[in-house]
Structures are given as structure tokens and as C-alpha cells.
Amino acid sequence: MYAWIWRKLPFGLWGKVTGSLVLIATVGVLLWYVVFPWATPLLPFDDVQVGTGTEQQDPNLVVPGDGADVGPDDIPYDQHTNAPDPSASPR
């Protein structure tokens, strides 16, 4: 296919090089401004979920003291689980 395009471009070597650059730029512009904006809503890249989605809740609606009083900046798991007490390590 590329050999066919190269043979069909006019004006010798420099015309073929210039024509190739124009074709590449045209395809790039069409992809960037037409195809990608059309396809973006169809792609799942912005649909980020962890788990099934049933355990997610708004942190502003959490009632304190119900066992789920984790704020939006708190880490909801123990940070020291994999870090044993240094005095209990074997010698």
C-alpha cells in the first residue's frame, strides 16, 4: 500500500517527500480532531471502579461512629500490618 502511494505521488523525490509529509499531517489532524473526539465517549478509560461498586459511598454522608467513620483523606486499612514490631523480630 505504501509503495503504491509512493509511486502515485508526483514531482520526483522532493515532491514525494513533501506529499508524504502532507498526507501524514492530514491523517494526524483528522485523527486528532475528528476520530478521537468521536470515539472518546465510547471508550471506558474514564470509567474507573474498584470492586463491584456497591461498597462505595460519599464520604460526606458517613455518620460518625457507625464503623465507617473514615474521612476522605484517611487510609481505610492498617498501615503497620506488614511492619512487625522491631523487638519481636528473630535474631
N, C-alpha and C positions, 0 to 999 in steps of 0.2 A: 504494500500500500504506500509506504513512504517513498519507495523507488518510483512508483507511478506519479506521485505528487511532484517529486524532484524533476522527473522528465517533462512534466506538463508546465512547470514554471518557466516563464520566458526570460530573455535578456542575458543569457550567458551566466557565468559563475556569480558575479556580484548581484545580478538580478534575482538569481535563485536564492542566494543567501538573504537578501533583503525580503524577498517574497516569503521565505520560510519564517523569518522573524515576525513579519506582519501576520502570517497565519497563526503562529504560536501565540502572539499577543491577542489576536482576535478570539481564539479559543479560550484563553485565560480570562479575558474580560467577560465573555459570555458565561463561563462557568461561575465566575465571582459574583456577577450582578444579576444573573437570570436563574441559573440552575440551582446554585447553593441556597439562595433565599427561598426558592420554591420548595426545596427538599428539607430545609431545616425543621419545619413543624412535623414532618413525617418521621424524623429520626429520634430515637429515645435517649439522646445524650443528656438532656436536662431532667430526665425522669429518674432522680436519684432516690433510692429507697434502701433501707437496711432492715431486713426482716420481712414480715408479712404486711406491715403497715397497721396492724390492729393495736400494737403496743405504743404507737406514737401519740403524744398528746401535747397540747400547747402548754409550755412552762408557766405561762401567766395564769392558767386555770387550775394549777395544782393547789390543793388545800393542804396547808401545813399540818404535819402530824399524822397524815394518812399513810405513811410508809413510803411515799413517793415525793418527799419534800426536797428534791434535788433541783437546784436553781439552774439557769441556763448556762452558767459558767462553771458549774461543779462537774467533776468527773464521777459518773454513776457507778464506779467499781473501786475496789480496794487497790491502791497503788502499791502496796507492800506485800502482796501475795507471793510474788516470786523473789522477794528480797528477804531471806531469813535473817533472824537476829544474829549479829556477828559473834556473840558469845556462845551461841548454840552450834556453831559450825565445828566439824571434826578437825582434829589436829593432825 
